[in-house]
């Protein structure tokens, strides 16, 4: 359970700072914020937002920039959300990959059964609450907001970890349970994004480019050197590839994979995920953002630690680009997202966790009570980063998207509810 507290604290601080700047900016000069987010960096025919869609968003202001006859425009928002956030999802994907593939992975075997079952409840509960309340708004409003059903399914790993430590203490088994749940939730969220929220017309043939890049880089720069070294304990070929080429072949493969995703219609922010499993990895993992992993010499952990500080900056920019919502935007979608998170999450995790632990007799970690499942659900209700991201792809820019984003932002106050829930249920903090 040894983690880099400073890394997660910096991650959270920079993200919050970016979000606060965006909120203040949008509520003092919404027009200039709008122009900043949609600022065109490059008119071209290859990558970026659809030019006609961009012109619709900016309206008459689009004429201020002028451009040649192109099909796409790379905006500041696209650069952050669709390109740079791919590195954030790659780190999340790395943790999921290690949790599943390694012999001691946290999502393998019986120890992961109850957290996985609780994760299912933590997704179905919010969906049920969101859509159930949306139905009460009438057919017209339901059709307007229904596509946001996945927004409250998200759990922000870093914020949840921070709050989990505050509520339970660093040594409480509920904190590890929470991390397992959050990692599984991230994995499910990536699948939901890929399947239900394509970024354009689907052209799955382009995924062959992603698959080909992943297979080629694995065979040429991972499998082949190891095969050549199989009778040599000094491993000269693998060492040469590791020292001389480092992560560069994988970065090139990642660029090709990203482009394949962008052209296929799947969200390009997921484009690096096929490359993550191809990097040479250690035979053990210490957990998400673990300080001890800096001493592992495998390329996968080396790449993660190289990305650590750049991703902190990316998350600051993500907050800046996505949290600029006027308070006047608060409306029905805001309350639907909030209700899904602060009602659906705790109840879903408690119900399914109880069924898994007691009805199916999968058990709970030693030292953890059944009621702790409810508190974990309150902590997991902090959607924030991933909820903001899903809101940005679930709805087109406009009042509904802004209202849904406000619900994702306000989910931060689930931290206060978590602390109160911990007090009311008499959680015994374990700081060891």
C-alpha positions as CSV (number, residue, x, y, z in Angstrom):
1,X,0.0,0.0,0.0
2,X,3.0,2.3,-0.2
3,X,2.1,5.1,-2.6
4,X,3.5,8.3,-3.8
5,X,1.4,10.7,-1.8
6,X,3.1,13.8,-3.3
7,X,2.4,12.6,-6.9
8,X,-1.3,12.1,-6.2
9,X,-1.5,15.3,-4.3
10,X,0.2,17.2,-7.2
11,X,-2.1,15.5,-9.6
12,X,-5.2,16.6,-7.7
13,X,-3.8,20.1,-7.0
14,X,-3.0,20.9,-10.6
15,X,-6.3,19.5,-11.8
16,X,-8.3,21.5,-9.2
17,X,-6.3,24.6,-10.1
18,X,-7.1,24.3,-13.8
19,X,-10.8,23.6,-13.0
20,X,-11.0,26.6,-10.7
21,X,-9.3,29.0,-13.2
22,X,-11.8,27.7,-15.9
23,X,-14.8,28.3,-13.6
24,X,-13.7,31.8,-12.7
25,X,-12.8,32.7,-16.3
26,X,-16.1,31.3,-17.7
27,X,-18.2,33.2,-15.1
28,X,-16.4,36.5,-15.6
29,X,-15.9,36.4,-19.4
30,X,-17.5,33.4,-21.0
31,X,-16.9,34.6,-24.6
32,X,-13.1,34.9,-24.2
33,X,-13.0,31.5,-22.5
34,X,-15.0,30.0,-25.3
35,X,-12.6,31.5,-27.9
36,X,-9.6,30.2,-26.0
37,X,-10.9,26.6,-25.8
38,X,-11.8,26.5,-29.5
39,X,-8.7,28.4,-30.7
40,X,-7.5,26.9,-34.0
41,X,-3.9,25.7,-33.9
42,X,-3.8,24.0,-37.4
43,X,-6.2,23.7,-40.3
44,X,-5.6,20.5,-42.1
45,X,-7.1,17.3,-43.6
46,X,-5.8,14.8,-41.2
47,X,-6.4,15.3,-37.5
48,X,-8.7,17.5,-35.4
49,X,-12.4,18.4,-35.0
50,X,-14.6,18.4,-38.1
51,X,-14.3,21.9,-39.6
52,X,-18.1,22.4,-40.1
53,X,-18.8,21.3,-36.5
54,X,-16.2,23.8,-35.3
55,X,-17.7,26.6,-37.3
56,X,-21.1,25.8,-35.8
57,X,-19.7,26.1,-32.3
58,X,-17.9,29.4,-32.8
59,X,-20.6,30.9,-35.1
60,X,-19.7,34.2,-36.5
61,X,-16.4,34.2,-34.5
62,X,-15.1,31.5,-36.8
63,X,-14.7,34.0,-39.6
64,X,-12.1,35.9,-37.4
65,X,-9.5,33.2,-38.1
66,X,-9.8,32.5,-41.8
67,X,-8.6,29.3,-43.2
68,X,-7.9,27.4,-46.4
69,X,-10.2,24.7,-47.8
70,X,-9.6,22.0,-45.3
71,X,-11.7,19.3,-43.6
72,X,-10.4,19.5,-40.1
73,X,-9.1,21.9,-37.5
74,X,-6.8,21.1,-34.6
75,X,-8.1,23.2,-31.7
76,X,-6.7,23.7,-28.2
77,X,-9.6,21.6,-26.8
78,X,-9.0,18.7,-29.3
79,X,-5.2,18.8,-28.5
80,X,-5.9,18.3,-24.8
81,X,-8.9,16.0,-24.8
82,X,-8.2,13.8,-27.8
83,X,-4.4,13.8,-28.0
84,X,-2.7,14.6,-24.7
85,X,-5.3,12.8,-22.5
86,X,-4.3,9.6,-24.3
87,X,-1.2,9.6,-22.0
88,X,-3.5,9.8,-19.0
89,X,-5.5,6.8,-20.2
90,X,-2.3,5.0,-21.0
91,X,-1.3,5.2,-17.3
92,X,-4.7,4.0,-16.2
93,X,-4.5,1.2,-18.8
94,X,-1.1,0.2,-17.5
95,X,-2.4,-0.2,-14.0
96,X,-5.4,-2.3,-15.3
97,X,-3.0,-4.4,-17.4
98,X,-0.7,-5.2,-14.5
99,X,-3.6,-5.9,-12.2
100,X,-5.0,-8.5,-14.6
101,X,-1.9,-10.1,-16.2
102,X,0.6,-10.5,-13.3
103,X,0.5,-13.6,-11.1
104,X,0.1,-11.4,-8.1
105,X,-2.2,-8.9,-9.8
106,X,-4.8,-7.3,-7.7
107,X,-7.6,-8.2,-10.1
108,X,-6.7,-11.9,-10.2
109,X,-8.2,-14.7,-8.2
110,X,-10.7,-14.7,-5.3
111,X,-9.3,-11.6,-3.6
112,X,-10.7,-9.5,-6.5
113,X,-14.1,-11.2,-6.6
114,X,-16.0,-9.0,-4.2
115,X,-14.5,-5.7,-5.4
116,X,-15.4,-6.7,-9.0
117,X,-18.9,-7.5,-8.0
118,X,-19.2,-4.2,-6.1
119,X,-17.9,-2.4,-9.2
120,X,-20.8,-3.8,-11.2
121,X,-23.1,-2.3,-8.6
122,X,-21.2,0.9,-8.7
123,X,-22.0,1.2,-12.4
124,X,-25.6,-0.2,-12.5
125,X,-26.7,1.9,-9.5
126,X,-25.8,5.2,-11.1
127,X,-27.2,4.2,-14.5
128,X,-30.5,3.1,-12.9
129,X,-30.8,6.3,-10.8
130,X,-29.9,8.6,-13.7
131,X,-32.2,7.0,-16.3
132,X,-35.0,6.5,-13.7
133,X,-35.1,10.1,-12.7
134,X,-34.7,11.2,-16.4
135,X,-37.9,9.2,-17.2
136,X,-39.8,11.3,-14.6
137,X,-38.9,14.4,-16.6
138,X,-41.0,13.4,-19.5
139,X,-40.3,11.9,-23.0
140,X,-38.9,15.1,-24.5
141,X,-36.4,15.8,-21.7
142,X,-35.5,12.1,-21.5
143,X,-34.5,12.0,-25.1
144,X,-32.4,15.1,-24.6
145,X,-30.4,13.8,-21.6
146,X,-30.5,10.0,-22.0
147,X,-27.1,9.8,-23.7
148,X,-25.4,10.9,-20.5
149,X,-26.2,7.7,-18.6
150,X,-22.5,6.8,-18.4
151,X,-21.3,10.1,-16.8
152,X,-22.1,9.0,-13.2
153,X,-20.5,5.6,-13.6
154,X,-17.0,7.0,-13.4
155,X,-14.8,7.0,-10.3
156,X,-11.8,9.4,-10.1
157,X,-8.9,7.2,-8.8
158,X,-6.7,9.9,-7.5
159,X,-9.4,11.9,-5.6
160,X,-10.9,8.7,-4.3
161,X,-7.6,7.5,-3.0
162,X,-6.9,10.9,-1.3
163,X,-10.4,10.9,0.4
164,X,-10.2,7.2,1.2
165,X,-7.0,7.8,3.1
166,X,-8.6,10.6,5.0
167,X,-11.7,8.6,5.9
168,X,-10.2,5.2,6.6
169,X,-6.5,5.9,7.2
170,X,-3.7,4.6,4.9
171,X,-3.6,1.1,6.5
172,X,-7.3,0.2,6.4
173,X,-8.2,-2.7,4.1
174,X,-11.1,-0.6,2.7
175,X,-8.5,1.6,1.0
176,X,-7.1,-1.3,-1.0
177,X,-10.7,-2.5,-1.7
178,X,-11.5,1.0,-3.0
179,X,-8.4,1.0,-5.3
180,X,-9.4,-2.3,-6.7
181,X,-12.9,-1.0,-7.4
182,X,-11.6,2.2,-8.9
183,X,-9.2,0.3,-11.2
184,X,-11.9,-2.1,-12.3
185,X,-14.2,0.9,-12.8
186,X,-11.6,2.6,-15.0
187,X,-11.4,-0.6,-17.1
188,X,-15.1,-0.7,-17.6
189,X,-15.2,3.0,-18.3
190,X,-12.7,2.5,-21.1
191,X,-14.9,-0.2,-22.6
192,X,-18.0,2.0,-22.4
193,X,-16.2,4.9,-24.1
194,X,-15.0,2.7,-26.9
195,X,-18.4,1.0,-27.5
196,X,-21.0,3.6,-26.7
197,X,-19.3,6.9,-27.5
198,X,-17.6,6.8,-30.8
199,X,-16.2,10.2,-31.9
200,X,-17.4,9.9,-35.5
201,X,-18.7,7.6,-38.2
202,X,-17.4,4.1,-37.4
203,X,-14.8,2.8,-39.8
204,X,-13.4,-0.3,-38.0
205,X,-11.0,-1.2,-40.8
206,X,-8.7,1.5,-39.4
207,X,-8.3,-0.5,-36.2
208,X,-6.1,-2.9,-38.3
209,X,-3.6,-0.1,-38.3
210,X,-3.7,0.0,-34.4
211,X,-3.5,-3.8,-34.2
212,X,-0.7,-4.0,-36.8
213,X,1.4,-1.3,-35.0
214,X,0.9,-3.1,-31.6
215,X,1.8,-6.6,-33.1
216,X,4.8,-5.2,-35.0
217,X,6.4,-3.3,-32.1
218,X,5.8,-6.3,-29.8
219,X,7.4,-8.8,-32.1
220,X,10.3,-6.7,-33.3
221,X,11.3,-4.9,-30.1
222,X,10.1,-7.1,-27.3
223,X,9.7,-10.8,-28.4
224,X,12.5,-11.0,-30.9
225,X,15.3,-9.6,-28.6
226,X,14.2,-11.9,-25.8
227,X,14.1,-14.9,-28.2
228,X,17.7,-14.1,-29.4
229,X,18.8,-13.9,-25.8
230,X,17.1,-17.1,-24.6
231,X,20.4,-19.0,-24.1
232,X,22.4,-16.0,-22.9
233,X,22.0,-14.8,-19.3
234,X,23.7,-11.5,-20.2
235,X,20.8,-10.7,-22.5
236,X,22.8,-8.5,-24.9
237,X,20.1,-8.0,-27.5
238,X,17.4,-7.0,-25.0
239,X,19.8,-4.7,-23.2
240,X,20.8,-3.0,-26.5
241,X,17.2,-2.4,-27.4
242,X,16.4,-1.2,-23.9
243,X,19.4,1.2,-23.7
244,X,19.7,2.4,-27.3
245,X,16.1,2.5,-28.5
246,X,14.2,2.8,-25.2
247,X,10.6,3.8,-25.6
248,X,10.9,5.4,-29.1
249,X,9.7,2.4,-31.1
250,X,6.6,2.3,-28.9
251,X,6.0,6.0,-29.2
252,X,6.0,5.6,-33.0
253,X,3.7,2.6,-32.7
254,X,1.5,4.7,-30.3
255,X,1.2,7.5,-32.9
256,X,0.1,5.0,-35.5
257,X,-2.3,3.4,-33.1
258,X,-3.7,6.8,-32.1
259,X,-4.3,7.7,-35.8
260,X,-6.0,4.4,-36.4
261,X,-8.4,5.1,-33.5
262,X,-9.1,8.6,-34.7
263,X,-9.9,7.4,-38.2
264,X,-11.9,4.4,-37.0
265,X,-14.4,6.6,-35.1
266,X,-13.5,5.3,-31.7
267,X,-12.4,8.0,-29.3
268,X,-8.7,8.7,-30.0
269,X,-7.9,9.3,-26.3
270,X,-8.0,5.5,-26.1
271,X,-5.5,5.1,-28.9
272,X,-2.5,4.2,-26.8
273,X,-4.2,1.4,-25.0
274,X,-3.2,-1.3,-27.6
275,X,0.4,-0.4,-27.2
276,X,0.6,-0.6,-23.4
277,X,0.6,-4.5,-23.2
278,X,3.4,-4.6,-25.8
279,X,6.0,-2.9,-23.5
280,X,8.3,-5.2,-21.6
281,X,7.1,-5.3,-18.0
282,X,8.3,-6.6,-14.6
283,X,6.8,-9.8,-13.1
284,X,5.4,-7.8,-10.2
285,X,3.6,-4.5,-9.5
286,X,3.4,-2.5,-6.3
287,X,0.2,-0.7,-7.3
288,X,-1.0,2.5,-8.8
289,X,1.6,5.4,-8.6
290,X,3.8,3.2,-6.3
291,X,7.1,4.9,-5.3
292,X,8.7,1.5,-5.2
293,X,8.1,1.0,-8.9
294,X,10.7,3.6,-9.8
295,X,13.3,1.0,-8.8
296,X,11.9,-1.5,-11.4
297,X,14.0,-1.3,-14.5
298,X,11.4,-2.7,-17.0
299,X,10.5,-0.4,-19.8
300,X,6.8,-0.2,-18.9
301,X,7.5,1.3,-15.4
302,X,10.2,3.5,-16.8
303,X,7.8,4.9,-19.3
304,X,5.2,5.5,-16.6
305,X,7.6,7.5,-14.5
306,X,8.7,9.5,-17.5
307,X,5.1,10.4,-18.0
308,X,4.4,11.3,-14.4
309,X,5.0,15.0,-14.5
310,X,3.9,15.6,-18.0
311,X,0.5,14.0,-17.2
312,X,0.2,16.3,-14.2
313,X,0.4,19.3,-16.6
314,X,-2.0,17.5,-19.0
315,X,-4.5,17.2,-16.2
316,X,-4.1,20.9,-15.4
317,X,-4.9,21.7,-19.0
318,X,-7.8,19.2,-19.0
319,X,-9.4,21.0,-16.1
320,X,-8.8,24.4,-17.8
321,X,-10.3,23.2,-21.1
322,X,-13.3,21.4,-19.6
323,X,-14.4,23.0,-16.4
324,X,-15.3,26.4,-17.8
325,X,-19.1,26.3,-17.2
326,X,-21.2,29.2,-16.2
327,X,-23.1,28.7,-12.9
328,X,-26.3,29.6,-14.8
329,X,-25.9,26.4,-16.7
330,X,-27.1,24.3,-13.7
331,X,-30.3,22.5,-14.8
332,X,-31.8,19.0,-14.9
333,X,-28.7,17.2,-16.2
334,X,-26.7,18.6,-13.3
335,X,-29.0,17.0,-10.7
336,X,-29.3,13.7,-12.7
337,X,-25.5,13.3,-12.8
338,X,-25.2,14.2,-9.1
339,X,-28.0,11.9,-8.1
340,X,-26.5,9.1,-10.1
341,X,-23.2,9.6,-8.3
342,X,-24.1,10.4,-4.7
343,X,-27.2,8.1,-4.5
344,X,-26.6,5.4,-7.1
345,X,-22.9,4.8,-6.3
346,X,-23.2,4.1,-2.6
347,X,-26.4,2.1,-2.8
348,X,-25.2,0.1,-5.8
349,X,-21.8,-0.7,-4.2
350,X,-23.5,-1.6,-0.9
351,X,-26.1,-3.9,-2.5
352,X,-23.8,-5.7,-4.9
353,X,-21.0,-5.8,-2.4
354,X,-23.3,-7.4,0.2
355,X,-24.5,-10.0,-2.4
356,X,-20.9,-10.8,-3.3
357,X,-19.6,-11.0,0.2
358,X,-22.5,-12.8,1.9
359,X,-25.0,-14.2,-0.5
360,X,-22.3,-15.6,-2.8
361,X,-19.9,-16.0,0.2
362,X,-17.0,-14.4,-1.6
363,X,-16.1,-12.6,1.7
364,X,-14.6,-9.2,2.6
365,X,-11.0,-8.4,3.5
366,X,-10.1,-9.1,7.1
367,X,-10.8,-6.0,9.2
368,X,-13.5,-4.6,6.9
369,X,-17.1,-4.4,7.9
370,X,-20.2,-4.6,5.6
371,X,-21.2,-1.0,6.4
372,X,-17.8,0.1,5.1
373,X,-19.1,-0.8,1.6
374,X,-21.5,2.1,1.9
375,X,-18.7,4.5,2.9
376,X,-16.6,3.2,0.0
377,X,-19.5,4.0,-2.3
378,X,-19.6,7.5,-1.0
379,X,-15.9,7.9,-1.7
380,X,-16.3,6.4,-5.2
381,X,-19.0,8.9,-6.0
382,X,-16.3,11.4,-6.8
383,X,-16.5,11.3,-10.6
384,X,-14.7,14.5,-11.4
385,X,-12.0,13.8,-14.0
386,X,-13.5,10.9,-15.9
387,X,-17.0,12.1,-15.5
388,X,-16.0,15.4,-17.0
389,X,-14.4,13.5,-19.9
390,X,-17.5,11.4,-20.5
391,X,-19.7,14.5,-20.4
392,X,-17.6,16.1,-23.0
393,X,-18.2,13.2,-25.4
394,X,-21.7,12.2,-24.4
395,X,-23.2,15.6,-25.5
396,X,-22.5,18.1,-28.1
397,X,-21.3,21.5,-26.9
398,X,-24.2,23.5,-25.5
399,X,-26.5,23.9,-22.5
400,X,-27.0,20.1,-21.8
401,X,-23.2,19.4,-21.9
402,X,-22.5,22.4,-19.7
403,X,-25.2,21.3,-17.2
404,X,-23.8,17.7,-17.1
405,X,-20.3,19.0,-16.6
406,X,-21.4,21.0,-13.7
407,X,-22.8,17.8,-12.1
408,X,-19.4,16.2,-12.6
409,X,-17.6,19.2,-11.0
410,X,-20.0,19.2,-8.0
411,X,-19.4,15.5,-7.4
412,X,-16.2,16.8,-5.6
413,X,-18.5,17.5,-2.7
414,X,-19.0,13.7,-2.3
415,X,-15.7,14.0,-0.3
416,X,-17.6,15.9,2.4
417,X,-20.4,13.2,2.4
418,X,-17.7,10.5,2.6
419,X,-16.2,12.1,5.7
420,X,-19.6,12.4,7.3
421,X,-20.5,8.9,6.4
422,X,-17.3,7.7,8.0
423,X,-18.1,9.5,11.2
424,X,-21.7,8.3,11.3
425,X,-20.7,4.6,10.7
426,X,-17.9,4.9,13.2
427,X,-15.1,4.0,10.9
428,X,-11.9,3.1,12.9
429,X,-9.0,4.8,11.1
430,X,-6.0,2.6,10.6
431,X,-2.9,4.8,9.8
432,X,-0.4,2.0,10.0
